[in-house]
Amino acid sequence: MNSLNADARGVYLITVTPFTDSGALDLSSTDRMVDFCLDKGVTGLTVLGIMGEAPKLTMEESRQFVQQVLARVQGRVPVVVGASAPGFAPMRELTQSVMDLGAAGVMVAPPSTVRTDDQILAYFDMVNETLGPQVPWVLQDHPVATGVQMSTGVIMKIIQSSPHCVMLKHEDSPGLTKLSALRAASQKGELRRVSILTGNGGGLFLPEELSRGADGAMTGFAYPEMMVEVCAAHARGETERAHDLFDAYLPLARYEQQTGIGLAVRKHILAERGVIASAAVRKPGPKLSAQDVADIARLTARQNRRLAELA
């Protein structure tokens, strides 16, 4: 098993969950999706995230999907599993199950019911108690989805009181100032250094986040090679090359981040790329219009032309 730790870096792609046209789990497409991600050079995978339609899965489906992914990965990269749940009993049950299957760690976001700093800190004290000392975990800071605002100071307190929290999934927006502050605190010795992977809008600020000290990305995009190539160029010190690559993909990445239809756009592109058999989003979920499909085709063609110019 690849255990998650504070030195993690690179691209941990948040995967979609493939379904058939009828809404059943598509395990054949799951295998192809895993192969595709590994072929594109991702460092790790994150499953059962928000864009993975986790709330639409039963507990048994969640286990079945994670088991399929882990069996296909065969230990080649770490797999992180979203374990956020309304209560601690299902969080514990899912965590124990996926860790037994070989997951590298789990990811937890605060529930929308916690609002004050004291409530947030008390909640994560209970997360530590629930997960125990054997489970590395990721703190997900995604206020757009959770409705919970965690300040820099609160995040620092959570990390300080959580020895097995090894990573922050940083998705606050605007969040560059917060990212800089957390890295500065680590450099001054005020905060234990943890891995910070960013997730803003499919990587919409990835070059800037890398320059602010992010270790990579944990988000989704139908072209994961963009994030892999941008992170690799930045690590080589080729900052302008990283920005040029990013710019080539940006229009389509921006289109994929539309509220409401973003997941449908991503699944449509993945189906067009032959990664998954069906672009179905499990109900309740959006469907693309003919105009949407035409937009995607035009943006894809423009992206291919710009990439050819950079080759």
Residue pairs with C-beta under 8 A, 6 or more apart in sequence:
1 75
1 102
1 103
1 104
2 44
2 75
2 77
2 78
2 79
2 104
3 78
3 104
3 105
3 136
4 78
4 80
4 104
4 105
4 136
4 137
4 138
4 166
4 167
5 136
5 166
5 195
6 166
6 167
6 192
6 193
6 194
6 195
7 195
8 43
8 44
8 78
8 166
8 167
8 195
8 197
8 215
8 216
9 43
9 195
9 197
9 215
9 216
9 231
10 42
10 43
10 44
10 215
10 216
10 228
10 231
11 41
11 42
11 43
11 44
11 216
11 217
11 218
11 224
11 227
11 228
11 231
12 42
12 43
12 44
12 45
12 46
12 78
12 80
12 197
12 216
12 217
12 218
13 37
13 42
13 44
13 45
13 46
13 218
13 219
13 220
13 221
13 224
13 227
14 46
14 47
14 49
14 51
14 52
14 199
14 218
14 219
14 220
15 33
15 34
15 37
15 45
15 46
15 47
15 49
15 52
15 69
15 220
16 33
16 51
16 52
16 53
16 220
16 263
16 266
16 267
16 270
16 276
17 25
17 30
17 47
17 48
17 52
17 53
17 54
17 57
17 65
17 282
18 25
18 26
18 29
18 30
18 33
18 276
18 277
18 278
19 25
19 26
19 278
19 280
19 281
19 282
20 26
20 277
20 278
20 280
21 278
21 280
22 280
23 280
23 282
23 283
25 61
25 64
25 65
26 276
26 277
26 278
27 64
27 65
27 68
28 277
29 275
29 276
29 277
29 278
30 65
30 68
30 69
30 72
31 68
31 72
32 274
32 275
32 276
33 270
33 275
33 276
34 45
34 69
34 72
34 73
35 72
36 273
36 275
37 45
37 224
38 73
38 76
38 77
40 224
40 225
40 228
41 224
41 225
41 228
41 232
42 77
42 224
42 228
43 77
43 78
43 216
44 77
44 78
44 79
44 80
44 104
45 69
45 73
45 77
45 78
45 79
45 80
46 79
46 80
46 81
46 82
46 107
46 218
47 65
47 66
47 69
47 79
47 80
47 81
47 82
48 54
48 57
48 62
48 65
48 66
48 81
48 82
48 83
49 82
49 107
49 220
50 82
50 142
50 145
51 220
51 262
51 263
51 266
52 82
53 263
53 281
53 282
53 285
54 62
54 82
54 84
56 282
56 283
57 65
59 90
59 93
59 94
62 94
63 94
63 97
63 98
63 101
66 79
66 81
66 97
66 98
66 101
66 103
67 101
69 79
70 79
70 101
70 102
70 103
73 79
75 102
78 104
78 105
79 102
79 103
79 104
80 103
80 104
80 105
80 106
80 107
80 138
80 218
81 94
81 95
81 98
81 103
81 105
81 106
81 107
82 106
82 107
82 140
83 91
83 94
83 95
83 98
83 106
83 107
83 108
83 137
84 91
84 107
84 108
84 109
84 111
84 140
85 91
85 94
86 111
88 126
88 127
88 130
91 108
91 127
91 130
91 131
92 130
92 131
94 106
95 106
95 130
95 131
95 135
98 106
99 106
99 134
99 135
104 136
105 135
105 136
105 137
105 138
105 166
105 167
106 131
106 135
106 137
106 138
107 137
107 138
107 140
107 169
108 124
108 127
108 131
108 137
108 138
108 139
108 140
109 140
109 141
109 142
109 145
109 146
109 148
110 120
110 123
110 124
110 146
110 148
110 150
111 123
111 146
111 148
112 146
112 147
112 148
114 120
114 122
114 123
114 148
115 148
117 151
117 153
117 154
120 148
120 150
120 154
120 158
121 154
121 157
121 158
121 161
124 139
124 158
124 161
124 162
125 161
127 137
127 162
128 161
128 162
128 164
128 165
131 137
131 164
133 163
133 164
135 164
136 164
136 166
136 167
137 162
137 164
137 165
137 166
137 167
138 165
138 166
138 167
138 168
138 169
138 218
139 155
139 158
139 159
139 162
139 165
139 167
139 168
139 169
140 146
140 169
140 171
141 150
141 155
141 168
141 169
141 170
141 171
141 172
142 169
142 171
142 172
142 199
143 149
143 150
143 171
143 172
144 171
144 173
145 171
150 158
150 172
152 178
152 181
152 182
152 185
155 168
155 178
155 182
156 182
156 185
156 190
156 191
158 165
159 165
159 168
159 191
159 192
159 194
160 191
160 192
165 194
166 194
166 195
167 194
167 195
167 196
167 197
167 218
168 182
168 194
168 195
168 196
168 197
169 197
169 198
169 199
169 218
170 178
170 179
170 182
170 196
170 197
170 198
170 199
170 200
170 209
170 214
171 198
171 199
171 200
171 219
172 178
172 200
173 200
173 201
173 205
175 198
175 200
175 205
175 209
176 205
176 208
176 209
176 212
179 196
179 198
179 209
179 212
179 213
179 214
180 212
180 213
182 191
182 196
182 213
183 196
183 212
183 213
185 191
186 192
186 193
186 194
195 215
196 213
196 214
196 215
197 214
197 215
197 216
197 217
197 218
198 205
198 206
198 209
198 214
198 216
198 217
198 218
198 219
199 217
199 218
199 219
200 206
200 209
200 219
201 219
201 253
201 254
201 257
202 219
202 220
202 221
202 253
202 256
202 257
202 262
203 217
203 219
203 221
203 226
203 227
203 230
203 246
203 253
204 250
204 253
204 254
204 257
206 214
206 217
206 227
206 230
206 231
206 246
207 230
207 234
207 239
207 242
207 243
207 246
209 217
210 216
210 230
210 231
210 234
210 242
211 234
211 239
216 227
216 231
217 227
217 231
219 227
220 266
221 227
221 249
221 253
221 256
221 266
222 252
222 256
222 265
222 266
222 269
222 270
222 273
223 249
223 252
223 253
223 269
223 303
226 245
226 246
226 248
226 249
226 253
229 245
230 242
230 245
230 246
231 242
233 239
233 241
233 242
233 245
234 242
244 310
245 310
247 306
248 303
248 306
248 307
248 310
249 303
251 299
251 302
251 303
252 269
252 296
252 299
252 300
252 303
255 265
255 295
255 296
255 299
256 262
256 265
256 266
256 269
258 265
260 286
261 286
261 288
261 292
263 281
263 285
263 286
264 279
264 281
264 285
264 286
264 287
264 288
264 292
265 288
265 292
265 296
267 276
267 278
267 279
267 280
267 281
268 279
268 288
268 292
268 293
268 296
269 296
269 300
270 276
270 279
271 277
271 278
271 279
272 296
272 300
279 288
281 287
288 296
